[in-house]
Amino acid sequence: MSKYVSALAFAKQHPCDASWLNIMQSKAVKLLKRGDTGQYGEFPATVVKHYVDGMYEVRVPGGLTTISSAEFKPLKPMDMTAEEFTELFQPVKNPNIPNGDGAFDGCMFETYGVEYAFVVKQYERDPYSVWTIMDADEDEIEDEEDGQVRNVPVLHCGLHHCWPAPIGYLVCAVAHDGKGSVRVD
């Protein structure tokens, strides 16, 4: 299963050119593993191996090709804890929430009014800084403490306002790659 890591963590596991690392140092990189399945454009793709920097060799219909991890869209959302997501992408606090007591530790922005207007401005300035929070009905887990079943939110890269309706938005200091989703537990 693929996941996001900092560019520095990525460089510790894979050979990377210094100029690539200099460009990517403040971004999150999708770390893929051999056998990960997903899509490259409209084609089904399977990761064969890491090539260089953020590039991977993938098998597509007709043979092998080399693509960046940003061009690979996993079939399933990546799993990540809320703490991992916060550490990696650094969501900004919503200044409209006193004491930071709101959802997602006071970082969630509403889908209407001045908060939505702020998100739209951020998206226009940097589309890779915004995540849309959606409720995924098929992703339910049982809480170990009270036994209650609850839905797990799924964060989608970018600004979305389609069905199902978004719960809210996050604006982050660290950019995403523009593709994919994260299931936050």
C-alpha positions, 0 to 999 in steps of 0.5 A: 500500500502506498503512503505519503512521506517527506522528501527527506524520508524518501531520500533515505530509502531511495537514491535521489539526485541532490537537485531533486531533493532541493526542489522537493524538500518542502513537499510530501512524496508518495512512496510506492512499493513493488506490487502496488496497483492503481492507475496511470492516466486511464490505464491499470498500472502495477509498480515494478520498482523504484527507478530514480528520484520520485520515478517508478517503473510500472507495468501497464497494458502493452509493457513497462513505462516510467512515471513519477509517483504523482502520476500514479493513482492508487486504487484504494485510499492510503491509510494514515493516522490523524497524527501522521497526516498532521505531522506530514502535511501540517494543516493550518489552524482555522482562525475562526475557531476559538481555542482550536476546539473544532474538528481535526484539532481546530483545523477544519474549515466549513463548506460555506461562508467566510471559511469556504471563501478562505479555502477557495482563495487558498486553492486559487493561490496553491491548489496543492495545499487544500484537502476535501474531507468526505465521509466514506460510508464503506469505510467503517471501523469499530471503536476499541474503547466503546464498541461503537461503529463509526465512519472513517473520514477520507481526505481527497486532494484538492477542492471538491464539492460533489456528492457525497457532500464534503464535511469540510476542508483542510488547508495545509502548509505542505503540498500534496501531489494532486492525486489520491486520497487518504483514509484517516483513522 
